[in-house]
Amino acid sequence: MFKKILIANRSEIALRIQRSCQEMGIATVAVHSTADNEAMAVRFADESVCIGPAQSADSYLSMRAIISAAKITNADAIHPGYGFLAENADFAEMVEAHGITFIGPEPKHIKNMGDKIAAKKIALKFGLPIVPGSGGAVENINDAKKIAEKIGYPILIKAAKGGGGRGMKIVNEKSQIEDNFSLCRQEALAAFGDDEVYIEKYLPSPRHIEVQVCGDGKGNAKHFWERDCSIQRRHQKVIEEAPSPVISEKQRIEICEKAKACSEKIAYRGAGTFEFLFQDGEFYFIEMNTRIQVEHPVSETICKIDLIAEQILIAANEKREWSDTPKKMGHAIELRINAEHPETFMPSPGKIENYHAPGGLGVRVDSAIYRGYVIPPFYDSMIAKLIVSAPNRQLCIARAMRALNEYAIEGIDTNIELHKKILAQEKFKNGKYDIHWLENSLMQAQQG
């Protein structure tokens, strides 16, 4: 087992990883920018190293600085968390080349599954259903037109290296394809340094369902059921829950077993998430995230498992006992608390003048903020995750509303009021919504 782990991240995920390490008797090293000198993860770590200025490119994205910090502190392993360098195959290779263990997948899996075209080919090969489309990169507009005619409009043009909703264009009819094909390639090149795009059938009203898996890198894997992440804004998740309220037990078992089987066939190592669109009773694989997810706590809650500990144990080559399908216990919902205006969504960095976290039965808060903490303007606006659990979904929603009413964060704007509005909607209560509902219905009503 590792003696010391360097955490190459910040905020709540850095603190989350620290907590698992402490329970496992592993010392931690926190790396941080100058903007995070007073961060809770820095205060609670056994050691800390400042790796650069506030800008991510010069600190949290600096591979050399992070590896240097690991070497001078004699860290055995590096945990990348999510975001920043978590899905950077070059970083994973560099870490291993310096004799340090990368707590994550092998670089080849990060490369293959991080490329959406390659990932779809792998998924199709190993039995996962995919959205009808080009099946590979589309080189020119003439090919794009032929594919669109074959699968039928509307279509979606997507960047092969894309993510977070960037590099995507919906084309509803033939007259729009030429301009959108060109624009998508330009956006892909600007955002990801690669103008490769592909085409797939556009699904107008899908749910976003994802399956949590862990693999030992030796052909053994286990799933930890699915999560429903359909409450989204601009392709960014806002609320996640498990289990999904719209799929049957038969569908649940089938898609989770397929994701597990694919993990085993590619000998996947570590935690990963297979993401699907679900519409009209059918699943369609869209991508795999080769890291721990922001929403991993809902799976931990219903399966009574520490997924960070699983990542560490796998990386340390500890034998895992994965013979049985995990039991599902109750329902869990995660609400992302962001430092932003609840209506305009403008970021709201600044000093937290007062802070009171909710508590009580079935309430968990993953956060690294405190009274007097100054939220820097340089990073993602998410400052906390409120996770609630209960024996059933109805009570879980009521408990989430109670927790939101208890939550007090003063001195900055937050989206707590937006979450209250979402939970109060009948569409949410009965589970009858899709990935467009938040923007198309609630948000428009709020702005109009």
C-alpha positions as CSV (number, residue, x, y, z in Angstrom):
1,M,0.0,0.0,0.0
2,F,1.1,3.6,-0.7
3,K,2.7,5.6,2.1
4,K,2.1,9.0,0.6
5,I,-0.2,10.3,-2.1
6,L,0.0,13.7,-3.8
7,I,-3.4,15.1,-4.8
8,A,-3.1,17.0,-8.1
9,N,-6.3,19.0,-7.7
10,R,-8.1,21.6,-5.5
11,S,-11.2,22.4,-3.6
12,E,-13.8,19.8,-2.6
13,I,-12.4,16.9,-4.6
14,A,-8.9,17.4,-3.1
15,L,-10.4,17.3,0.4
16,R,-12.6,14.3,-0.5
17,I,-9.5,12.4,-1.6
18,Q,-7.7,13.4,1.6
19,R,-10.4,12.0,3.8
20,S,-10.2,8.6,2.2
21,C,-6.4,8.6,2.5
22,Q,-6.6,9.5,6.1
23,E,-9.0,6.7,6.9
24,M,-6.6,4.3,5.0
25,G,-3.5,5.6,7.0
26,I,-1.9,7.2,3.9
27,A,-0.2,10.6,4.2
28,T,-1.2,13.3,1.8
29,V,0.5,16.1,-0.1
30,A,-1.6,19.1,-1.3
31,V,-0.3,21.0,-4.3
32,H,-1.8,24.5,-4.7
33,S,-1.6,27.8,-6.6
34,T,-1.0,31.1,-4.8
35,A,-4.7,31.7,-5.0
36,D,-5.4,28.7,-2.8
37,N,-2.9,29.4,0.0
38,E,-5.8,29.4,2.5
39,A,-7.7,26.4,1.0
40,M,-9.0,23.8,3.5
41,A,-7.3,21.0,1.6
42,V,-4.0,22.8,2.0
43,R,-4.6,23.2,5.7
44,F,-5.5,19.6,6.3
45,A,-2.8,17.9,4.2
46,D,0.2,16.4,5.9
47,E,2.4,18.5,3.5
48,S,1.7,21.2,0.9
49,V,3.6,22.6,-2.0
50,C,2.9,25.8,-3.9
51,I,3.3,25.0,-7.6
52,G,2.6,28.3,-9.3
53,P,0.4,31.4,-9.7
54,A,-3.4,31.5,-9.8
55,Q,-3.7,30.7,-13.5
56,S,-4.4,27.0,-14.0
57,A,-1.9,26.8,-16.9
58,D,0.9,27.7,-14.6
59,S,-0.1,25.6,-11.6
60,Y,-2.8,22.9,-11.7
61,L,-2.1,22.1,-15.4
62,S,1.7,22.3,-15.0
63,M,2.8,18.6,-15.3
64,R,6.4,19.4,-14.5
65,A,5.5,21.4,-11.4
66,I,3.3,18.6,-10.1
67,I,5.8,15.8,-10.7
68,S,8.6,17.9,-9.2
69,A,6.4,18.3,-6.1
70,A,5.8,14.6,-5.9
71,K,9.5,13.9,-6.2
72,I,10.6,16.4,-3.5
73,T,8.0,15.1,-1.1
74,N,8.7,11.4,-1.9
75,A,5.1,10.7,-2.9
76,D,4.4,7.1,-4.0
77,A,1.4,8.0,-6.1
78,I,-0.6,10.9,-7.7
79,H,-4.4,11.1,-7.6
80,P,-5.6,13.6,-10.2
81,G,-9.2,13.9,-9.0
82,Y,-11.4,15.2,-11.9
83,G,-10.8,18.0,-14.3
84,F,-7.4,19.5,-14.9
85,L,-5.0,16.6,-15.8
86,A,-7.3,13.7,-14.8
87,E,-7.8,12.6,-18.4
88,N,-4.5,13.6,-19.8
89,A,-2.7,10.5,-21.2
90,D,0.6,12.4,-21.5
91,F,0.5,13.3,-17.8
92,A,-0.3,9.7,-16.9
93,E,2.7,8.5,-19.0
94,M,5.0,11.1,-17.5
95,V,3.9,10.2,-13.9
96,E,4.7,6.5,-14.5
97,A,7.9,7.3,-16.3
98,H,9.2,9.0,-13.1
99,G,8.5,5.9,-11.0
100,I,5.3,7.2,-9.5
101,T,2.0,5.4,-9.6
102,F,-0.8,7.2,-11.5
103,I,-4.1,6.5,-9.7
104,G,-6.2,6.1,-12.7
105,P,-6.5,4.2,-16.0
106,E,-3.6,3.1,-18.2
107,P,-2.7,5.9,-20.7
108,K,-4.0,3.8,-23.6
109,H,-7.4,3.8,-22.2
110,I,-7.4,7.5,-21.5
111,K,-6.4,8.1,-25.1
112,N,-8.8,5.6,-26.7
113,M,-11.9,6.4,-24.6
114,G,-11.1,10.1,-24.5
115,D,-11.4,10.2,-28.3
116,K,-15.2,10.0,-29.0
117,I,-14.8,8.3,-32.4
118,A,-12.4,5.7,-31.1
119,A,-14.6,5.2,-28.0
120,K,-17.7,4.5,-30.1
121,K,-15.8,1.9,-32.2
122,I,-14.7,0.1,-29.0
123,A,-18.2,0.3,-27.5
124,L,-19.7,-1.1,-30.7
125,K,-17.1,-3.9,-30.8
126,F,-17.9,-5.0,-27.3
127,G,-21.6,-4.9,-27.4
128,L,-22.7,-1.4,-26.4
129,P,-25.5,0.2,-28.4
130,I,-24.5,3.5,-30.1
131,V,-26.3,6.4,-31.8
132,P,-26.6,5.9,-35.6
133,G,-24.0,8.1,-37.3
134,S,-20.9,8.4,-39.4
135,G,-19.0,5.7,-37.4
136,G,-15.8,7.8,-37.8
137,A,-14.4,11.1,-38.7
138,V,-16.1,13.1,-41.5
139,E,-13.5,14.7,-43.8
140,N,-15.6,17.0,-46.0
141,I,-19.0,18.5,-46.5
142,N,-19.9,16.1,-49.3
143,D,-19.5,13.2,-47.0
144,A,-21.4,15.0,-44.3
145,K,-24.3,15.5,-46.6
146,K,-24.4,11.9,-47.7
147,I,-24.4,10.7,-44.0
148,A,-27.1,13.1,-43.1
149,E,-29.3,11.9,-45.9
150,K,-28.7,8.3,-44.8
151,I,-29.6,8.7,-41.1
152,G,-32.1,11.5,-41.6
153,Y,-32.4,15.0,-40.0
154,P,-32.0,16.4,-37.4
155,I,-28.3,15.5,-37.0
156,L,-25.6,16.5,-34.5
157,I,-22.1,17.4,-35.7
158,K,-19.6,16.9,-32.8
159,A,-15.9,17.5,-32.2
160,A,-14.0,14.2,-31.8
161,K,-12.0,15.6,-28.9
162,G,-15.0,17.7,-27.5
163,G,-16.6,17.9,-24.1
164,G,-18.7,20.1,-21.9
165,G,-21.0,21.0,-24.8
166,R,-18.4,22.7,-26.9
167,G,-17.8,21.8,-30.5
168,M,-21.4,20.7,-31.1
169,K,-23.9,21.9,-33.7
170,I,-27.5,20.7,-34.2
171,V,-28.6,20.7,-37.9
172,N,-32.3,20.5,-38.4
173,E,-32.4,20.5,-42.2
174,K,-30.3,20.2,-45.3
175,S,-29.9,24.0,-45.9
176,Q,-28.1,24.4,-42.5
177,I,-25.5,21.7,-42.9
178,E,-22.8,23.5,-44.8
179,D,-22.4,26.5,-42.5
180,N,-22.7,24.4,-39.3
181,F,-20.1,21.8,-40.5
182,S,-17.6,24.5,-41.1
183,L,-18.4,26.3,-37.8
184,C,-18.1,23.1,-35.8
185,R,-14.6,22.3,-37.3
186,Q,-13.5,25.8,-36.5
187,E,-14.7,25.6,-32.9
188,A,-13.2,22.2,-32.5
189,L,-9.8,23.4,-33.6
190,A,-9.9,26.5,-31.4
191,A,-11.1,24.7,-28.3
192,F,-9.3,21.3,-28.6
193,G,-6.5,21.8,-31.1
194,D,-8.1,19.3,-33.5
195,D,-10.7,19.9,-36.1
196,E,-11.8,16.3,-36.5
197,V,-15.6,16.0,-36.3
198,Y,-18.2,13.2,-36.6
199,I,-21.9,13.0,-37.2
200,E,-24.7,11.2,-35.3
201,K,-28.4,11.2,-35.3
202,Y,-29.8,14.0,-33.0
203,L,-32.2,12.6,-30.3
204,P,-34.7,15.4,-29.4
205,S,-35.8,14.4,-25.9
206,P,-33.3,11.9,-24.3
207,R,-32.4,11.2,-20.7
208,H,-28.7,11.1,-19.7
209,I,-28.0,7.9,-17.9
210,E,-24.5,6.8,-16.9
211,V,-23.0,3.6,-15.4
212,Q,-20.3,3.6,-12.7
213,V,-17.7,0.9,-13.1
214,C,-14.4,-0.1,-11.5
215,G,-11.9,-2.4,-13.2
216,D,-8.7,-4.0,-11.8
217,G,-6.8,-3.9,-15.1
218,K,-6.7,-7.7,-15.2
219,G,-10.0,-8.4,-16.9
220,N,-12.2,-8.1,-13.8
221,A,-14.7,-5.4,-13.2
222,K,-17.8,-4.4,-11.2
223,H,-20.5,-1.9,-11.8
224,F,-22.1,0.2,-9.1
225,W,-25.4,0.8,-10.9
226,E,-26.5,3.8,-12.8
227,R,-27.0,7.5,-12.3
228,D,-29.5,9.8,-13.9
229,C,-27.9,13.1,-14.9
230,S,-30.7,14.7,-17.0
231,I,-31.1,18.0,-15.2
232,Q,-28.6,20.0,-17.2
233,R,-27.9,23.6,-18.3
234,R,-25.7,24.1,-21.4
235,H,-24.7,20.4,-21.3
236,Q,-23.5,20.9,-17.8
237,K,-25.0,18.7,-15.1
238,V,-26.9,20.5,-12.3
239,I,-28.6,17.6,-10.4
240,E,-27.8,13.9,-10.4
241,E,-29.7,11.0,-8.8
242,A,-29.5,7.2,-8.4
243,P,-31.2,5.1,-9.3
244,S,-32.9,6.6,-12.4
245,P,-36.6,7.0,-11.9
246,V,-37.4,6.2,-15.6
247,I,-35.8,2.9,-16.4
248,S,-37.1,-0.5,-15.4
249,E,-35.2,-3.0,-13.3
250,K,-34.7,-5.2,-16.4
251,Q,-33.3,-2.2,-18.4
252,R,-31.1,-1.2,-15.4
253,I,-29.5,-4.7,-15.0
254,E,-29.0,-5.1,-18.8
255,I,-27.2,-1.8,-19.4
256,C,-25.1,-2.1,-16.2
257,E,-24.0,-5.6,-17.1
258,K,-23.1,-4.5,-20.6
259,A,-20.9,-1.7,-19.2
260,K,-19.3,-4.1,-16.8
261,A,-18.6,-6.6,-19.6
262,C,-17.0,-3.9,-21.8
263,S,-14.8,-2.9,-18.9
264,E,-13.6,-6.5,-18.5
265,K,-13.0,-7.0,-22.3
266,I,-10.7,-4.0,-22.5
267,A,-9.1,-4.8,-19.1
268,Y,-9.9,-1.4,-17.8
269,R,-8.1,-0.2,-14.7
270,G,-9.6,2.1,-12.1
271,A,-12.9,4.0,-11.8
272,G,-14.8,5.0,-15.0
273,T,-18.2,6.0,-16.2
274,F,-20.0,4.9,-19.4
275,E,-22.4,7.6,-20.5
276,F,-25.6,6.9,-22.5
277,L,-28.6,8.7,-23.9
278,F,-31.9,7.0,-23.2
279,Q,-34.9,7.6,-25.4
280,D,-38.0,5.5,-26.3
281,G,-36.7,2.6,-24.2
282,E,-33.3,2.4,-26.0
283,F,-29.8,3.2,-24.7
284,Y,-27.2,4.8,-26.9
285,F,-23.5,5.0,-25.8
286,I,-22.0,8.5,-26.2
287,E,-18.7,8.5,-24.3
288,M,-16.7,7.2,-21.4
289,N,-15.1,9.3,-18.7
290,T,-11.9,7.7,-17.5
291,R,-11.8,9.2,-14.0
292,I,-13.8,9.7,-10.9
293,Q,-16.9,11.9,-11.6
294,V,-18.2,14.9,-9.8
295,E,-21.4,12.9,-9.1
296,H,-19.7,9.8,-7.7
297,P,-21.3,10.4,-4.2
298,V,-24.7,9.3,-5.3
299,S,-23.3,5.9,-6.3
300,E,-21.3,5.7,-3.1
301,T,-24.5,6.4,-1.1
302,I,-26.8,3.8,-2.6
303,C,-24.0,1.1,-2.8
304,K,-22.3,1.9,0.6
305,I,-18.9,2.0,-1.1
306,D,-15.9,4.4,-1.0
307,L,-15.0,4.8,-4.7
308,I,-11.9,6.9,-3.9
309,A,-10.6,4.1,-1.7
310,E,-11.4,1.6,-4.5
311,Q,-9.3,3.7,-6.9
312,I,-6.4,3.7,-4.5
313,L,-6.6,0.0,-3.8
314,I,-6.7,-0.8,-7.5
315,A,-3.7,1.4,-8.2
316,A,-1.9,-0.3,-5.3
317,N,-2.6,-3.7,-7.0
318,E,-4.6,-4.9,-4.1
319,K,-6.9,-7.8,-4.9
320,R,-10.6,-6.8,-5.1
321,E,-13.5,-9.1,-4.2
322,W,-16.0,-8.3,-6.9
323,S,-18.0,-11.5,-7.2
324,D,-21.4,-10.2,-6.3
325,T,-23.6,-7.5,-7.8
326,P,-23.8,-4.6,-5.3
327,K,-27.1,-4.1,-3.5
328,K,-29.0,-0.8,-4.0
329,M,-30.1,0.8,-0.9
330,G,-32.7,3.6,-1.2
331,H,-32.4,6.7,-3.3
332,A,-29.7,9.5,-3.5
333,I,-29.7,13.0,-5.0
334,E,-26.8,15.3,-5.5
335,L,-27.2,19.1,-6.0
336,R,-24.3,21.1,-7.3
337,I,-24.0,24.3,-5.3
338,N,-22.3,27.0,-7.5
339,A,-21.1,30.5,-6.6
340,E,-23.2,32.2,-9.3
341,H,-26.3,34.3,-9.6
342,P,-29.4,31.9,-9.7
343,E,-31.0,33.7,-12.6
344,T,-28.2,35.3,-14.7
345,F,-25.6,32.6,-13.8
346,M,-22.8,35.1,-13.6
347,P,-20.0,33.8,-11.4
348,S,-19.9,35.2,-7.9
349,P,-16.4,35.0,-6.4
350,G,-15.7,36.8,-3.1
351,K,-15.6,36.4,0.6
352,I,-18.0,34.1,2.5
353,E,-19.3,36.3,5.3
354,N,-21.4,33.6,7.0
355,Y,-21.7,29.8,6.4
356,H,-23.9,27.2,7.8
357,A,-24.1,23.7,6.2
358,P,-27.3,21.6,6.6
359,G,-27.2,18.4,8.5
360,G,-29.5,15.7,9.9
361,L,-30.3,12.2,8.8
362,G,-29.3,11.4,5.2
363,V,-27.5,14.7,4.5
364,R,-23.9,14.9,3.3
365,V,-22.1,18.0,2.2
366,D,-18.9,17.7,0.2
367,S,-17.3,21.2,0.3
368,A,-14.1,22.9,1.1
369,I,-15.5,26.4,2.0
370,Y,-15.8,28.0,5.4
371,R,-16.7,31.3,6.9
372,G,-14.1,33.9,5.9
373,Y,-12.9,31.9,2.9
374,V,-12.4,33.9,-0.3
375,I,-13.6,32.2,-3.4
376,P,-11.0,33.0,-6.1
377,P,-12.2,34.0,-9.6
378,F,-9.9,31.8,-11.5
379,Y,-11.6,28.4,-11.3
380,D,-14.9,26.5,-11.7
381,S,-17.8,28.0,-9.8
382,M,-18.9,24.9,-8.0
383,I,-18.2,25.3,-4.3
384,A,-20.1,22.4,-2.7
385,K,-22.1,19.3,-3.4
386,L,-25.2,18.6,-1.3
387,I,-26.0,14.9,-1.3
388,V,-29.1,13.6,0.3
389,S,-30.4,10.0,0.7
390,A,-33.6,8.3,1.8
391,P,-35.4,5.0,1.5
392,N,-37.4,6.3,-1.5
393,R,-37.3,9.1,-4.1
394,Q,-40.3,11.0,-2.7
395,L,-38.7,11.3,0.8
396,C,-35.3,12.0,-0.8
397,I,-36.8,15.1,-2.6
398,A,-38.4,16.3,0.6
399,R,-35.1,15.8,2.5
400,A,-33.2,17.7,-0.2
401,M,-35.7,20.6,0.0
402,R,-35.3,20.6,3.8
403,A,-31.5,20.7,3.5
404,L,-31.6,23.5,1.0
405,N,-33.7,25.6,3.3
406,E,-31.1,25.0,6.1
407,Y,-28.2,25.9,3.8
408,A,-26.8,29.4,4.5
409,I,-24.0,31.0,2.4
410,E,-23.8,34.7,2.8
411,G,-21.5,37.3,1.1
412,I,-21.8,35.7,-2.4
413,D,-24.6,34.6,-4.8
414,T,-25.4,30.9,-5.1
415,N,-27.8,28.8,-7.1
416,I,-29.5,27.4,-4.0
417,E,-32.8,29.1,-4.9
418,L,-32.6,27.6,-8.4
419,H,-32.4,24.2,-6.8
420,K,-35.5,24.9,-4.7
421,K,-37.4,25.9,-7.8
422,I,-36.4,22.7,-9.6
423,L,-37.4,20.4,-6.7
424,A,-40.7,22.1,-6.5
425,Q,-41.7,21.4,-10.1
426,E,-44.2,18.6,-10.8
427,K,-42.1,17.5,-13.8
428,F,-39.1,16.9,-11.5
429,K,-41.3,15.2,-8.8
430,N,-42.8,12.7,-11.2
431,G,-39.5,12.3,-13.1
432,K,-40.9,13.2,-16.5
433,Y,-38.2,15.4,-17.9
434,D,-35.4,15.2,-20.4
435,I,-32.0,16.8,-20.8
436,H,-33.5,20.0,-22.3
437,W,-36.3,20.5,-19.7
438,L,-34.4,22.8,-17.4
439,E,-33.4,25.3,-20.1
440,N,-36.5,25.0,-22.3
441,S,-39.2,25.1,-19.6
442,L,-38.1,26.3,-16.1
443,M,-35.3,28.6,-17.3
444,Q,-37.5,30.3,-19.9
445,A,-40.3,30.8,-17.5
446,Q,-37.9,32.3,-15.0
447,Q,-36.5,34.7,-17.5
448,G,-39.8,35.6,-19.2
